[in-house]
Amino acid sequence: MLNNNLDIKRNNMEYNLNNILTMHFVSCEFKKIHSLFKSKLNSHINNFVIDLQNIITIDSSGIALLVEIPNIAKRYNKQIKYINHTQDIHTLCKIYSIKIEA
């Protein structure tokens, strides 16, 4: 793992979101994710896997981040896949039409 929440495997980059996605932490996560997509070091990586398994607290700001991540990815011609979600995260994502792995 790189930087405690990055793992690069076969032209895919896996990113583990912070375990607390509330208004106090979302701005920092947003900046990190935006930097990942924008970085010239990652220009050869087109597929980003966002791991949701560590999330223990999420509020509307966290949901907004999950909605915005695919929009940011599109700007940089990247693909996003969410994995390892809890049932609570699955329910929230379903309500807000956010695509995640079943």
Secondary structure as a PSIPRED ss2 file (coil, helix, strand):
# PSIPRED VFORMAT (PSIPRED V4.0)

   1 M C   1.000  0.000  0.000
   2 L E   0.000  0.000  1.000
   3 N C   1.000  0.000  0.000
   4 N C   1.000  0.000  0.000
   5 N C   1.000  0.000  0.000
   6 L E   0.000  0.000  1.000
   7 D E   0.000  0.000  1.000
   8 I E   0.000  0.000  1.000
   9 K E   0.000  0.000  1.000
  10 R C   1.000  0.000  0.000
  11 N C   1.000  0.000  0.000
  12 N E   0.000  0.000  1.000
  13 M E   0.000  0.000  1.000
  14 E E   0.000  0.000  1.000
  15 Y E   0.000  0.000  1.000
  16 N E   0.000  0.000  1.000
  17 L C   1.000  0.000  0.000
  18 N C   1.000  0.000  0.000
  19 N C   1.000  0.000  0.000
  20 I E   0.000  0.000  1.000
  21 L E   0.000  0.000  1.000
  22 T C   1.000  0.000  0.000
  23 M C   1.000  0.000  0.000
  24 H C   1.000  0.000  0.000
  25 F C   1.000  0.000  0.000
  26 V H   0.000  1.000  0.000
  27 S H   0.000  1.000  0.000
  28 C H   0.000  1.000  0.000
  29 E H   0.000  1.000  0.000
  30 F H   0.000  1.000  0.000
  31 K H   0.000  1.000  0.000
  32 K H   0.000  1.000  0.000
  33 I H   0.000  1.000  0.000
  34 H H   0.000  1.000  0.000
  35 S H   0.000  1.000  0.000
  36 L H   0.000  1.000  0.000
  37 F H   0.000  1.000  0.000
  38 K H   0.000  1.000  0.000
  39 S C   1.000  0.000  0.000
  40 K H   0.000  1.000  0.000
  41 L H   0.000  1.000  0.000
  42 N H   0.000  1.000  0.000
  43 S C   1.000  0.000  0.000
  44 H C   1.000  0.000  0.000
  45 I C   1.000  0.000  0.000
  46 N C   1.000  0.000  0.000
  47 N E   0.000  0.000  1.000
  48 F E   0.000  0.000  1.000
  49 V E   0.000  0.000  1.000
  50 I E   0.000  0.000  1.000
  51 D E   0.000  0.000  1.000
  52 L C   1.000  0.000  0.000
  53 Q C   1.000  0.000  0.000
  54 N C   1.000  0.000  0.000
  55 I C   1.000  0.000  0.000
  56 I C   1.000  0.000  0.000
  57 T E   0.000  0.000  1.000
  58 I E   0.000  0.000  1.000
  59 D C   1.000  0.000  0.000
  60 S H   0.000  1.000  0.000
  61 S H   0.000  1.000  0.000
  62 G H   0.000  1.000  0.000
  63 I H   0.000  1.000  0.000
  64 A H   0.000  1.000  0.000
  65 L H   0.000  1.000  0.000
  66 L H   0.000  1.000  0.000
  67 V H   0.000  1.000  0.000
  68 E H   0.000  1.000  0.000
  69 I H   0.000  1.000  0.000
  70 P H   0.000  1.000  0.000
  71 N H   0.000  1.000  0.000
  72 I H   0.000  1.000  0.000
  73 A H   0.000  1.000  0.000
  74 K H   0.000  1.000  0.000
  75 R H   0.000  1.000  0.000
  76 Y C   1.000  0.000  0.000
  77 N C   1.000  0.000  0.000
  78 K C   1.000  0.000  0.000
  79 Q E   0.000  0.000  1.000
  80 I E   0.000  0.000  1.000
  81 K E   0.000  0.000  1.000
  82 Y E   0.000  0.000  1.000
  83 I E   0.000  0.000  1.000
  84 N C   1.000  0.000  0.000
  85 H C   1.000  0.000  0.000
  86 T C   1.000  0.000  0.000
  87 Q H   0.000  1.000  0.000
  88 D H   0.000  1.000  0.000
  89 I H   0.000  1.000  0.000
  90 H H   0.000  1.000  0.000
  91 T H   0.000  1.000  0.000
  92 L H   0.000  1.000  0.000
  93 C H   0.000  1.000  0.000
  94 K H   0.000  1.000  0.000
  95 I H   0.000  1.000  0.000
  96 Y C   1.000  0.000  0.000
  97 S C   1.000  0.000  0.000
  98 I C   1.000  0.000  0.000
  99 K C   1.000  0.000  0.000
 100 I C   1.000  0.000  0.000
 101 E C   1.000  0.000  0.000
 102 A C   1.000  0.000  0.000
